[in-house]
Amino acid sequence: MKTNKWVCAFAGFLLLTAILLQVIDSCCFMRSFYVSEYTKNKTAETIGMSDEVLMETTEELLDYLKDKRQDLVVYGEVNSVEREIFDAREKRHMVDVKELYQNAMKVKWAAFVISVALFAAMVLLHKGSLYENLRDGVRYGGLLLGMFTAFILIWAVADFNGFWMQFHYLLFDNDLFLLNPNTEILINMVPETFFFDLVTRIIVVFFAIIALLAAGLFVMGKRQRNAA
């Protein structure tokens, strides 16, 4: 592969990585998804909350991740008793989750800016048209990232518990994510089935976007050939 192809592949990989992280961001903060999952899993009933308190707690949790609030000192009625929702272990784990999320968003923007700069540099240096560079970037970068996400999807479907545990051990340097469903509310709000549905949605949406990009580039290429 020529040098410019490698540059396009790297730029495409960064662009698609940024898109994947944006998909993760959008899916993780989609309120309707939480409502659907809570209804399906009968989450409010399991915890002993009303639907209203459950969604209020969810809003506080998502605001915390977005850095719209500085702590997770949240109160609500559980089993007819007014209490603090999250205990010390849950709050310490969410500190790690928040840091992970904030860093991921920084990576998203860095990947996007670098990919745009690389594609622009290739065009300015007359290393192909913007269409040709985008085409090669999506083709080769998409192949690399597509194989990775396909591997994740196959692993998650075959053994989600094993995948989820390894994912946590890779991203966190402690075992605070091992919560007790008998005493801690967070694990009941977002159990394994919740995350299975979330990971599946993220990957399906991501592949749909790749398909749309490929279709758009196909149409652009066909128009260029017809105009030539």
Order of alpha helices (4+ residues) and beta strands (2+ residues): alpha-alpha-alpha-alpha-beta-beta-alpha-alpha-alpha-alpha-alpha-alpha
